[in-house]
């Protein structure tokens, strides 16, 4: 009886590489492995507009997103910088989501960011493509 021979080592490497490439392609296709979309999100600017209003404007997937924070104390320069940086971080995670989900999620995230700044009283309204968050988020 002859013993079965295995494929040469080179072809085993090719098989392993093919399996790894297929696995990576599958994970990419279902969204578990993705390239960060930093070019599609961010560039947020925030300004104090009057005594009780902060307005932020961002770009997400080519769309302008406006965030209005009402009934809020005037934020200082460091607080405004922190707010815009944190909004940019959130936007990167929202790139591939439906618009309504993006604006609802961003509104809740802004409330959480403001709580880090010890803002207890506010009302957050986020708008994109004519839609606004379903529930006005409150601090």
HELIX and SHEET records of a PDB file:
HELIX    1   1 UNK A    9  UNK A   29  1                                  21    
HELIX    2   2 UNK A   38  UNK A   40  5                                   3    
HELIX    3   3 UNK A   77  UNK A   94  1                                  18    
HELIX    4   4 UNK A   99  UNK A  116  1                                  18    
SHEET    1   A 5 UNK A  41  UNK A  48  0                                        
SHEET    2   A 5 UNK A  53  UNK A  60 -1                                        
SHEET    3   A 5 UNK A  63  UNK A  70 -1                                        
SHEET    4   A 5 UNK A 123  UNK A 128 -1                                        
SHEET    5   A 5 UNK A 131  UNK A 132 -1                                        
SHEET    1   B 5 UNK A  41  UNK A  48  0                                        
SHEET    2   B 5 UNK A  53  UNK A  60 -1                                        
SHEET    3   B 5 UNK A  63  UNK A  70 -1                                        
SHEET    4   B 5 UNK A 123  UNK A 128 -1                                        
SHEET    5   B 5 UNK A 137  UNK A 138 -1                                        
END                                                                             
